[in-house]
Amino acid sequence: MCSTVAVVARYLFLYFFFPPNIYINKCGNIIDSVVVLSLFSQFILALLILQYEVDDECVESFMEQLKAKVKSEVDYSDFQILEEELGKDLKMVGRFNVPLRLEPIAKRIKDGFGDITSHSSQSDCAAKPTYLLFCAAIKEMDDLKLDQVNKTKLLLWRDAINNAFNLQFNVDFAIKHLFKIARAYFGFKVMEGKSGEEMLKLKNVDGNMEVPEDCLREAEYFSGKPLSTGLFR
């Protein structure tokens, strides 16, 4: 999308600052500037259509990134709550002592999904850092809304969840929820600042959306709500 904008800007600059009066095509025929402007307009329209297609591809590409089992370098320093609260008052939730501000979310995870570490072969000592990172990621989902996240944040949550998954924690529910948030993020970016009438213009002649419809649906679902909405049923 950024490259499309750059191309359009370049052609607009050339046209308005160096306006041609006549052009000669490769056959030697003279074409006046009105015709050239018409051709230019068609070119811009094609680029805008391509932009929607690229946006669709960007969604799929990012979803593949979320699915990737890449080596994670996520650390306590990536989560403000862990930096601020570790070493202070702790509360026991299940098998682990957690920072006081993480206690409510850790309890909700335990009440909703049981002991997510029960199938892990790791000792409590070895599993605790990963457990705390996972809880911190879910806590951020509970604190933030769509307009407060970006791709970097989503990938950070992916890493924290993947770490837990790699230690055989039962976190499938979190992976599925992260995908919902990611689709909502792209839907929000499309909807941002658009009126209802402008949203209708995103539909093509067949009534289908030029952007993934599930992204718009998820964006509407999370609108004005914490991103943990629907995670704890």
Secondary structure, DSSP 8 states (H G I E B T S, - for coil): -HHHHHHHHHHHHHHHHS--SEEE-TTS-EEEHHHHHHHHHHHHHHHHHHHHHHHHHHHHHHHHHHH--------GGG-HHHHHHTTS-EEEETTEEEEGGGHHHHHHHHHHH--TTTT--S-HHHHHHHHHHHHHHHHHHHH--GGG--HHHHHHHHHHHHHHHHTT---HHHHHHHHHHHHHHHHHHHHTT--HHHHHTTB-TTS-BSS-HHHHHHHHHHTTS-TTTTT--
